[in-house]
């Protein structure tokens, strides 16, 4: 929180980019999401 807002946004953008790459490569979470949706019905 001591960093300027612009610097925090840059860091968050980099982290979000890394997570996007991770989730695009990892398909297991998509299968889990499908099962969750079936359970809700």
Buried (B, 14 or more C-beta within 10 A) or exposed (E): EEEEEEEEEEEEEEEEEEEEEEEEEEEEEEEEEEEEEEEEE
